[in-house]
C-alpha cells in the first residue's frame, strides 16, 4: 500500500469568496474517511488545552475556521490558524492548546478504521 505519513498538514491559502470561485475547490482525498464519519464544531477559549492522547480506532481531520492553536503531533509542535487542515491517522499521539488571546474555532471530522 505504500508509506503512510504520520500525519498530514495543509494550509488552504484562501477560501472561495465569489460564485465563480465556488466552482473551484480543494479536495483532500483520504481513503476510508467516510464510513461512520462524525462531525464536531468546537470553540476552545484562550488558555484551553486538550491533553495528549491516542485514538487507535479512528482517523481525525481538524480544519481551523478562525483563531490559532498549537497541535502536538507525534512529538512535533505545529502552529495552526484559519484554513489549516490536519489529518491525524489512527495510532498517532496528539494534543491541542489555544494560542493567543482569542477563541480557536475548528471543525473535527472523525471516522473509524475500516
NUDRENBA-52980 format. One record per residue (C-alpha): x, y, z. Coordinates in pm, whole numbers, padded with zeros to 5 digits, always signed. Layout:
<pts>
XYZ;...
</pts>
This chain:
<pts>
+00000+00000+00000;+00300+00234+00025;+00425+00461+00300;+00157+00614+00523;+00254+00952+00673;+00243+01002+01050;+00007+01296+00994;-00081+01545+00717;-00081+01924+00747;-00216+02155+00474;-00270+02531+00459;-00551+02636+00229;-00433+02980+00124;-00774+03124+00050;-01133+03005+00065;-01370+03085-00225;-01550+03419-00193;-01734+03460-00524;-01980+03246-00724;-01710+03185-00987;-01455+03073-00728;-01709+02832-00575;-01670+02625-00892;-01312+02551-00787;-01230+02384-00459;-00965+02192-00273;-01017+01820-00219;-00821+01631+00046;-00879+01268-00050;-00805+01030+00234;-00910+00667+00185;-01152+00535+00446;-01261+00875+00581;-01636+00844+00504;-01770+00526+00669;-01907+00612+01014;-01799+00977+00980;-01870+01209+01276;-01865+01591+01266;-01795+01830+01554;-01774+02210+01566;-01553+02322+01858;-01471+02655+02020;-01170+02650+02254;-01137+02956+02477;-00798+03123+02534;-00583+02912+02767;-00778+02591+02699;-00595+02265+02624;-00668+01906+02524;-00420+01663+02685;-00210+01434+02468;-00395+01118+02375;-00401+00848+02106;-00706+00720+01919;-00627+00374+01779;-00974+00324+01634;-01035+00640+01425;-00871+00880+01182;-00925+01252+01251;-00937+01564+01031;-00918+01903+01202;-00999+02217+00999;-00936+02555+01166;-01202+02817+01089;-01057+03103+01296;-00818+03176+01579;-00489+03000+01640;-00377+02688+01815;-00082+02460+01877;-00105+02092+01792;+00139+01844+01940;+00151+01570+01676;+00360+01260+01735;+00616+01472+01923;+00612+01764+01674;+00477+02111+01760;+00269+02266+01479;+00105+02609+01497;-00224+02625+01307;-00457+02906+01205;-00751+02979+00976;-00776+02745+00673;-00524+02491+00807;-00615+02122+00778;-00451+01847+00985;-00505+01473+00930;-00422+01251+01227;-00418+00880+01137;-00516+00618+01396;-00239+00549+01648;-00074+00895+01626;-00048+01086+01954;-00191+01438+01959;-00269+01720+02197;-00404+02072+02143;-00400+02413+02307;-00510+02762+02211;-00253+03018+02102;-00305+03388+02160;-00588+03571+02331;-00880+03469+02108;-01101+03163+02069;-00971+02882+01845;-01265+02764+01634;-01232+02442+01438;-01424+02152+01287;-01337+01788+01362;-01425+01506+01124;-01364+01160+01265;-01407+00817+01103;-01342+00469+01240;-01074+00246+01094;-01224+00007+00843;
</pts>
